[in-house]
C-alpha cells in the first residue's frame, strides 16, 4: 500500500496555539505535516492551500466551536471530500457539528481529543493517521493497529448511527479505508465487522454474511458480530420466508450475543421479534 507523505491540517486561527502544538508533536514523531504557516510571502494563498490538500494523504481537522463555523475551514473540508481524502476530525472541545459539515464528516473516525488523557492524545492521532495510510515512524504500524483500546476498536456504533446519512461515495471511501487496514493486519476483527456492516447497509447480504462470520472467528467475544450476522442471515426477508434452519441459526446467534451482553436491549428486542413471532406464526415454540 502506497503511503503519501504529508497531512494537511485544517484549523481556525483562533485555535492556532493548540493546533501548532499538535503539529509539532506529530512532526517530532516523524509525521510530515503541512500547515499554512508554511506559505511564503507572495504566494497565491488559495492555490497553495488547494494544492496541498490535493497532494495530501489525509486532512486533520482541528474541530472546535470556532473552526466549524469558519468559511475557509468549510471550503477546505469540502475540497478534501471532493478529492476523496480521508478527513480525521480531531475535537478539542465539546461542540455541535453544523449541518453543512455533518455530511462530509459522516463515517469519519472522530477523535475526541479533549476527552483523552494527555498520554493518550498523540498515540490516538498516530493510530488514526496510520489507518488512513499516512507514513508514521518505524515500529508504529503494528502498534497502531494492534494496541487500539477496546473503546477505540468499537467505532462500529458511530459508523452504524451515521449510515443512513452516508452517500454512496462516503460508503465506498469507508470501505477503501477499512480494506487498507486489512492489508496491514488481515485478522483485524473490527475492520471485518465494519466492512460487514457497510455491506449490510448496501443490502449485499451474501458478502455481509461472509464478512461477519470472519469477524465472529477473530473476535468471538464481541456480541455485535453475532448480532449483525443474524441480521445478514435474514437477508431482508419477511419472517414467513425464512426456513426453520435459518431461524434456528438466527436464534443461536442472538442467544450468543445475549450471553455476552445480557443488558443490550436491542438483542432482546430482536429475539422477541424474529424468533418468538416466527414460532408463534408457525404454531410451535422454540425447540418444538
C-alpha positions, -999 to +999 in steps of 0.1 A: +000+000+000+014+034-010+016+059+018+015+095+009+039+117+028+020+146+044-010+155+064-029+188+058-041+204+090-073+225+087-079+248+117-091+283+127-066+310+136-083+313+170-071+277+178-036+283+164-017+276+197-032+242+203-030+234+166+007+242+164+013+221+195-005+191+177+015+197+146+048+199+164+040+167+184+034+148+152+064+162+135+086+152+164+074+116+157+083+117+121+049+126+105+052+151+077+027+180+083+015+208+060+000+238+078-005+273+065+024+287+085+045+272+056+032+296+030+059+321+018+051+358+011+039+365-024+025+330-030-012+327-040-027+316-007-058+299-021-039+280-048-013+268-023-039+256+001-058+237-027-026+221-040-016+210-005-050+194+001-050+176-032-014+163-026-021+152+009-029+117+021-052+129+049-067+160+063-067+165+101-095+189+111-089+206+144-126+209+153-139+235+177-169+257+181-149+284+162-133+263+134-165+245+124-181+279+116-153+293+096-159+296+058-123+288+049-124+256+070-156+245+054-141+251+020-110+231+029-132+201+041-154+204+010-124+202-013-109+173+007-142+154+004-144+162-034-109+148-038-117+116-017-092+125+010-096+109+044-108+135+068-100+130+105-119+153+128-100+160+160-122+176+185-105+199+211-137+208+229-174+198+231-193+213+202-220+206+177-212+199+140-231+223+116-254+206+092-233+217+061-203+198+075-221+168+090-225+151+056-188+154+049-178+140+083-203+112+083-185+079+086-152+095+095-132+083+125-137+111+150-111+117+177-124+133+209-090+146+219-104+167+248-117+136+265-085+117+263-057+116+289-027+137+278-006+105+274-033+090+250-036+120+227-006+117+203-009+078+201-046+082+192-037+106+164-009+084+152-031+054+150-058+073+131-032+087+106-017+053+101-050+037+094-056+065+068-024+054+050-001+081+063+036+073+068+043+070+105+076+063+123+093+029+122+077+005+146+044+023+148+024+004+122+019-028+142+013-009+174-011+015+155-034-014+146-029-039+175-028-016+205-061+002+200-081+001+232-114-017+233-133+016+233-115+028+203-119-005+184-156-003+188-161+025+163-188+005+148-216+022+167-209+057+154-205+043+119-238+024+123-257+055+135-244+076+106-251+050+078-284+065+068-267+098+061-238+084+042-237+089+005-226+061-018-193+079-022-189+080+016-196+043+018-171+035-009-145+057+008-151+040+042-148+006+025-115+016+010-102+028+043-111-004+061-096-026+033-064-007+038-065-017+075-068-054+064-038-050+041-018-042+072-035-066+096-057-092+079-070-105+112-083-071+124-117-083+136-132-048+140-123-039+104-142-070+092-171-061+114-173-026+100-170-039+064-198-063+070-219-035+084-214-015+052-223-045+031-254-049+051-263-013+045-258-019+008-280-050+010-252-072-002-263-099+022-240-126+009-209-105+013-221-093+047-227-128+060-192-140+049-176-109+065-195-112+098-186-149+100-149-139+097-154-113+125-170-140+147-140-162+143-115-134+150-133-116+179-156-142+194-160-120+225-178-093+205-216-096+207-223-073+178-205-098+155-232-123+162-260-097+162-252-084+128-245-119+114-281-128+124-294-098+105-275-107+074-290-142+075-324-127+075-314-111+042-343-085+043-368-113+041-402-114+058-403-138+087-425-162+069-399-166+041-372-179+064-366-216+067-365-234+100-328-239+097-322-202+091-344-193+121-325-218+144-292-203+134-305-167+140-318-179+174-284-194+183-266-162+172-288-139+192-286-162+223-248-159+220-250-121+218-272-121+248-248-143+268-220-119+260-240-087+267-273-095+287-281-058+292-282-049+255-319-042+249-317-045+211-307-081+213-338-089+235-360-070+211-347-087+180-350-121+196-386-114+206-395-101+171-375-125+149-377-157+170-408-156+191-430-141+164-418-167+139-425-196+162-459-181+171-468-177+135-458-213+128-477-226+158-447-240+176-425-229+204-387-228+205-373-263+203-407-278+192 
